[in-house]
Structure formats: structure tokens, C-alpha cells
Amino acid sequence: MQRPSASFGRDGLTRATARREGHPAIRRDLLRVAAIAGALALASGPVPASFAAAGTGAGPSRGSVKGADPQDAALAFDSAAYTTITVSVDGRPMNVRWYKEICYVANPVAAAAQQPGGPGGGTTTIPNTACGYQSMNVFVPESAFGDQRAPIYFAVNNSGWMASYLKAGVTDGASYTSATSNVGAALKAGYVYADIANRSRGLVGADGTSPGKAPAAVVDAKAAVRYLRLNDAAMPGSAERIVVNGTSGGGALASILGASGNSAEYNPYLAAIGAAGIDAKGHSTLRDDVFAVNAYCPITDLGNADSAYEWLYNILATRGTTGENPSPADAAAIAAQFPAYEKSLGLRNPDGSRLTAANMLDTIRQEVVRSAEAYMKADPANTIPPLGGTFEIQSGGGPGGPPTTKSYVNDWIDADNTTDTVLSVDMAKYLAFVATQATLKTTPAFDAVGVNGNTTSGTETNLFGPPTQKYMNYTEYSWNHNNVPGDGSGIDDTGLTWDQYTSRSSTTVDDQVHLIDPMDFVGTGADTAPNWYVRNGTRDRDTAFTVSLNLDRALEADKQVKDVNYQLAWNQPHAGNYDVPEAMAWIADVVRKAGTPHAPGHHG
């Protein structure tokens, strides 16, 4: 079944969603039908100027739209409501205007004062219960005080898809080095820097429910983009040059935000929180597409992440080799699902060949080789230890502790440092090397709660289900193997298999999975960001390498996407912003190529 939607983006036209060949169909629920109906109503009337003018990628963003939802008046930006702070960037003082705690929705969801995640796993007290998870801090360097065309560096700060309370990434009196700090580099480049808070899993509402269930994080990020577009004429920076940065869960959030621009499927959710440019009926007059995505190790494609993980770490017996296979029958059954899923995507490698499970390991090997050779060529000092030599791996020493260094024998990559070439890679030993850096995740890796009696796992299971329920399994295997009575999830409580449960029109968990998955939007009628910079470390065991690789191949096939800069980052773990000069140079380059955006409100 195809997923129809309406999109109003860079070409100013309404386009039907065209799913990629063979992509798994996902049922439409009642909310989706309402979203589509709203989109059709909008499509039948005049297309707003801010939509139609975007054809060049540099269209205007109106400060307000006549006749727009009255809630927009409550979201007006106060250009005088700032505090001036002083920071140092590369040893030079800089004045920065701080627009503090801007609530970007008209109907924020109240949070409890006590939230999980305090010292020692306890709780922490938040001061802003009214809008602390739906606000942003905006920092404007002095070079951008009067510049409405500067890019906006849009930072999402989620880890593991957890809720992100309001953060101030720029602090008075702080010193930043632009070579190592993305914050300092953004300020030095004259970009407006925005720290975005959002709801997600783990959030406790004032009423005791869990209002951060999917797709809340994506909805909030879209609402923040819409706030910037609504107020583009009054704010420094250009809402046509939003660059989204995020790591891990934040990388996933950046990816789905970048992939699903202007999709009408989110409209009912946006209307519920009073997002800018959308009325109670889901009619939209503002866009929420973005200019660029800067994503590190994105924890995404959660609906298929378990099968990808088990396939990768079982196809060459990595779990067995490293002694990390406590549930071999589960691992094998979950891994067996991956080949069909990979085939269904219909992706291709750069040489035109189909990307399938049969050639996936060799494709990963080629990406590792490309990463290693790029590393060696970048600097004569960059060398790879010979076979039998050792990698000296430094890692954090825990909160407040010094970093620690461990040695690992290189038994898997043979490189010639004189010619900057890789001679061979032993994939079985490489994957064992990755799994030795950090213990592999549980089986299942991402949807483990409730499976085989597990009630203590910290996996993403609590991202799904209704706000009144602690968690809900969101994958077929975990649903069918849930045996915790009374948790409201699985065959044991519902009497229905996964297929039976998701075939019901009232089921929403599969829609939650869909609405946070960029793979379901890239290559469709959504307005996917034209520029992407994606990195996944070659030592990252937190998700399968196939996840970011599939995203890259899908983006390369999307005709809307102009620039995809993807790489497995050499010898990097699950981390982000380790390559600030390279990433910032890429941002500067795509901004330059796109040209100067029109001034807000200009239609010329």
C-alpha cells in the first residue's frame, strides 16, 4: 500500500508520495487520514507564497501570514528580549546576544518538576515545567546582529532518543576553540546558534503520563523550524539556511527532520501543540523543511534496527567469537529477517549493483577501506599500525575521571602507509575488533523490554505506545516474544500476533515507528533536505553500519538531494563533532553553492 501525502516545497507543487520500489507498506491510521484530508483541503486553495517561492532553495519566509491561525500571534519573536554575554573564540572576545528560553509552541505540554536522569540514576529537578521541553535558546554572534541571511545552526541534543531539556550551549565567559568546538566554529563563522529542547522518551508529564512518545521529538523539532519561519523577518539569520546538527539519538532526529519536510502526516500532532502556521484542522501555511543535515551515528530505522544488528554480528559469528551471545536462538531468528528487509529497499551501490544482504559485508568492507585511505591521505602523520602492531585507543575515564588508553592488536587491516592504500581487510576479525571495544548490545538490541521477562532494559521500547503506558514493543519479534503479563504489550496481553494487532485500524504503534524513520520519507513526496553530511565511526558498535549506509544510498537516489557527504569516520567510536573543521567547511561550501537567500518577505 502506498502512503499518499501532499507536499508543498521547493517546487511549490502538490506531489503524491511515491514509495521506493518494494519498500514495505505501512498501514494508514485515522490520524493519517485526517492529515491527508487536511493536506488535500490546503492543496485545493491558493498555495502560500512561502511555499511557492521556494523553487530556488532560497525562497522567502514570511514573518506572518495574513489570516493565519490566531495562535501565531502568541509566537511572535521579541527582538529586544535578549541578554548580551561575552565569550572568547580562538582567544578573541565576542559579544553574543542570548534570546533566552523561547517557547516555540502555543500549547506546550506541562512536565513534572522531577525528571529521571539525576546523579546515580536518580532524579533531577527542572525549573521550567511549563515549556522546558519545547523551548530553544538562540545565540547571535555580533557579526550576525543585523544579518537576516546568516545560516542557523540548529542543534538537537538528544542521546538515545531521550527527552532533551532546555540547554544553553553558549555560556557567558566561556572560551571556545573553533578547531575542536562546533559551538565556537559556528559563532566564528557568523551563524546563529540555536539549542533546541524537545520531548521524547523518559519525559514525565505533570499528570504522570509519558507525553514524549513518538513522534513527539520530531513534531517538536518541526514546530521549532516553523517558529523560525514564522518570525524570519524579525529574527537574525535565515530560516532558509537551517543546518540541523545532532549525534546518536540527535543524529536520528536530525535525519528524520531533514527527510520529512512538509509532510502532512504530522499536521494533527503539530496542531495539538499549537505549532506555528497550522490551524486546529491541520491546514498549514508554513514550511518545516530544512536546508542541511549534519548527523553523527544516527540511531534510526528502529523498526528494523534489531534485525540489522543481529545480522551484522552473527553473519560471521561475531557474538560467538567474543562470547557475547547469551540468546543464540533469538539472535538467529531476528537476524534471519534482515535479508528480506534489505532487498525490499531496492537500493543500489555507486556502481549500480543492487545492495542486498549478499553483498552487504563487502560493501561495508569497501567503506572501511575508503575511510582508512582517506585518513592516511589527509596527513602524512596519519598512519595505521602494521599487522601485529597495536591500536592505542583512548576513551573517557568516567565522570570526572581521566581518560584511559588501551591497546588492541591489529589483526584485521593491512595498510601500506607509504602509498596510503589498504591491502586487505579481514571482516570477521574487524567485527570482532569492533565488538571488543565495547560489549555488544543485548538481544534484541533496541526493543528488549518485555522480551523473555526482561523489565530492566534501557532500550528504546519506552519510546512507543500511548502516553498512559510505560512501554510497548514495536517490532514483530519482540511483540511475539513478550511474556511479561499486564504490561499491555504482546500476544500474552492482547491475544493478537504482531500482524493481527497492526492490521487493526485503531493500532498506532506502527505509525509511531514510521513517523520517526527517515527511510520512509527519503525518495517520496516529502521535501527532503538537499544537503547531507553523515558520519558513523568505524568503531561504533551502538548500531549496525548498515543503518547509516542504507540512509546514504537512499539519499543518493533522491533527486531532491544535491550533496551527500557520507563516510565511516576512521577509528571513531559512537560519538559526534570530532571533525569540526571538516564539517564546518562542508557547511560553508553548501551554503556558498546555494547562494544568498532572499531577504525575508522578498518575492523577487
HELIX and SHEET records of a PDB file:
HELIX    1   1 LEU A   30  SER A   44  1                                  15    
HELIX    2   2 ALA A   49  ALA A   52  1                                   4    
HELIX    3   3 ALA A   53  THR A   56  5                                   4    
HELIX    4   4 PRO A   70  LEU A   75  5                                   6    
HELIX    5   5 PRO A  119  GLY A  121  5                                   3    
HELIX    6   6 GLU A  142  ALA A  144  5                                   3    
HELIX    7   7 ASN A  182  LYS A  188  1                                   7    
HELIX    8   8 ALA A  216  LEU A  230  1                                  15    
HELIX    9   9 ALA A  239  ARG A  241  5                                   3    
HELIX   10  10 GLY A  249  ALA A  259  1                                  11    
HELIX   11  11 ALA A  264  TYR A  266  5                                   3    
HELIX   12  12 ASN A  267  ALA A  272  1                                   6    
HELIX   13  13 LEU A  302  LEU A  312  1                                  11    
HELIX   14  14 THR A  318  THR A  321  1                                   4    
HELIX   15  15 PRO A  328  ALA A  335  1                                   8    
HELIX   16  16 PHE A  338  LEU A  345  1                                   8    
HELIX   17  17 ALA A  357  ALA A  378  1                                  22    
HELIX   18  18 MET A  427  GLN A  437  1                                  11    
HELIX   19  19 GLU A  460  LEU A  463  5                                   4    
HELIX   20  20 GLU A  476  ASN A  480  1                                   5    
HELIX   21  21 ILE A  491  THR A  494  1                                   4    
HELIX   22  22 TRP A  498  THR A  502  1                                   5    
HELIX   23  23 VAL A  509  HIS A  514  1                                   6    
HELIX   24  24 PRO A  518  ASP A  520  5                                   3    
HELIX   25  25 PHE A  545  ALA A  557  1                                  13    
HELIX   26  26 VAL A  580  ALA A  594  1                                  15    
SHEET    1   A10 SER A 175  TYR A 176  0                                        
SHEET    2   A10 THR A  83  VAL A  89  1                                        
SHEET    3   A10 ARG A  92  CYS A 103 -1                                        
SHEET    4   A10 SER A 135  PRO A 141 -1                                        
SHEET    5   A10 VAL A 192  ILE A 196 -1                                        
SHEET    6   A10 ILE A 152  VAL A 156  1                                        
SHEET    7   A10 ILE A 242  THR A 247  1                                        
SHEET    8   A10 ALA A 292  TYR A 296  1                                        
SHEET    9   A10 ASN A 531  GLY A 537  1                                        
SHEET   10   A10 ASP A 563  ALA A 569  1                                        
SHEET    1   B 2 GLN A 114  PRO A 116  0                                        
SHEET    2   B 2 THR A 123  THR A 125 -1                                        
SHEET    1   C 2 THR A 390  SER A 395  0                                        
SHEET    2   C 2 THR A 404  VAL A 409 -1                                        
SHEET    1   D 2 ILE A 413  ASP A 416  0                                        
SHEET    2   D 2 THR A 421  VAL A 425 -1                                        
END                                                                             
